[in-house]
Amino acid sequence: MAVYEGTRYYPLARPAALPRRRQAARVRAGRHGNRVGIAMAAILVAFLLGLFYLTQTVRVAATNYDIDALVAQRDHMTQQIQSLQGDIAQQGAEISVTRRALDLGLSPLGAPLWVRGR
């Protein structure tokens, strides 16, 4: 029988099984989570979320500005339409037409001529 240095002799009866270790393999191996890396990742995620929030806020503000400008333009056009309708009604009145005709040198018509049918 050859005996190698570093080998152990076990009797025929095997020793009782060792209790299971309840630690994770990385903890037993001495490898812990890198706290600096985790902190950097958290800072990066917070920065990206802030940037996304800022982008959305600016987009909403620009849209609200465009909507306000369009509403103001619509109100201005509505006022112009009402003003023009008033001018048309005023210029189309009989008194206004008669006055302008007299200013242009036309003479008023005399009494109406009635022609009786046969």
Buried (B, 14 or more C-beta within 10 A) or exposed (E): EEEEEEEEEEEEEEEEEEEEEEEEEEEEEEEEEEEEEEEEEEEEEEEEEEEEEEEEEEEEEEEEEEEEEEEEEEEEEEEEEEEEEEEEEEEEEEEEEEEEEEEEEEEEEEEEEEEEEE
